[in-house]
């Protein structure tokens, strides 16, 4: 009986760990990467603020392009580069 409880506990722990990793996993977005890559190639440092803007631009949120654009321009990205980067983020 004790062995069955232990096996059940181990199985429950493994299931919980697997379920938690699926729930907390952030989906990779090639579009976000395209935005970051564009900015990197244009000579910008890609740090947390650029990553955040590109991530927002790649989202399905209403106003994603505008939000991406404003965030990038606010940190000093030229308007034409922000348009190109946010467009790359929004491409599916």
C-alpha positions as CSV (number, residue, x, y, z in Angstrom):
1,X,0.0,0.0,0.0
2,X,2.8,2.4,0.9
3,X,4.5,1.7,-2.5
4,X,1.2,2.6,-4.3
5,X,0.9,5.9,-2.5
6,X,4.5,6.8,-3.3
7,X,4.1,5.9,-6.9
8,X,0.9,7.9,-7.1
9,X,2.6,10.9,-5.5
10,X,5.5,10.7,-7.9
11,X,3.1,10.5,-10.8
12,X,1.1,13.4,-9.5
13,X,4.3,15.5,-9.1
14,X,5.5,14.7,-12.6
15,X,2.1,15.6,-14.1
16,X,2.0,18.8,-12.1
17,X,5.5,19.8,-13.3
18,X,4.6,19.1,-16.9
19,X,1.3,21.0,-16.7
20,X,3.1,24.0,-15.0
21,X,5.7,24.1,-17.7
22,X,3.0,24.1,-20.4
23,X,1.1,26.9,-18.7
24,X,4.1,29.2,-18.1
25,X,5.8,28.7,-21.4
26,X,6.0,31.8,-23.6
27,X,5.3,31.0,-27.2
28,X,8.2,31.9,-29.5
29,X,7.4,34.5,-32.1
30,X,9.4,34.6,-35.3
31,X,7.7,37.9,-36.0
32,X,9.0,39.4,-32.8
33,X,12.5,38.2,-33.8
34,X,12.1,39.7,-37.2
35,X,11.4,43.1,-35.5
36,X,14.4,42.8,-33.3
37,X,16.6,41.6,-36.1
38,X,15.6,44.5,-38.3
39,X,16.6,47.0,-35.5
40,X,19.8,45.2,-34.8
41,X,20.8,45.3,-38.5
42,X,19.8,49.0,-38.6
43,X,22.4,49.6,-35.8
44,X,20.3,49.8,-32.7
45,X,21.1,48.0,-29.5
46,X,18.4,45.4,-28.8
47,X,17.7,45.4,-25.1
48,X,14.6,45.0,-22.9
49,X,12.8,48.1,-24.2
50,X,13.2,47.0,-27.9
51,X,12.2,43.4,-26.9
52,X,9.1,44.7,-25.2
53,X,8.1,46.9,-28.1
54,X,8.6,44.1,-30.6
55,X,6.7,41.7,-28.4
56,X,3.8,44.1,-28.2
57,X,3.9,44.6,-32.0
58,X,3.8,40.8,-32.5
59,X,0.8,40.4,-30.3
60,X,-2.8,40.1,-31.4
61,X,-3.8,43.1,-29.2
62,X,-5.8,45.9,-30.7
63,X,-3.4,48.7,-31.6
64,X,-0.3,46.4,-31.6
65,X,1.4,48.3,-34.4
66,X,0.7,51.7,-32.9
67,X,1.9,50.6,-29.5
68,X,5.1,49.1,-30.9
69,X,5.7,52.2,-32.9
70,X,5.2,54.6,-30.0
71,X,7.4,52.5,-27.7
72,X,10.2,52.4,-30.3
73,X,10.1,56.1,-31.2
74,X,10.1,57.0,-27.5
75,X,13.4,55.3,-27.0
76,X,15.0,57.1,-29.9
77,X,14.4,54.8,-32.9
78,X,13.9,56.8,-36.1
79,X,10.3,56.8,-37.3
80,X,11.0,55.0,-40.6
81,X,12.9,52.3,-38.7
82,X,10.1,52.0,-36.2
83,X,7.5,51.6,-39.0
84,X,9.6,48.9,-40.7
85,X,10.3,47.0,-37.4
86,X,6.7,47.1,-36.2
87,X,5.6,46.0,-39.7
88,X,7.9,43.0,-39.5
89,X,6.5,42.2,-36.0
90,X,3.0,42.2,-37.2
91,X,3.5,40.0,-40.2
92,X,2.1,36.5,-39.8
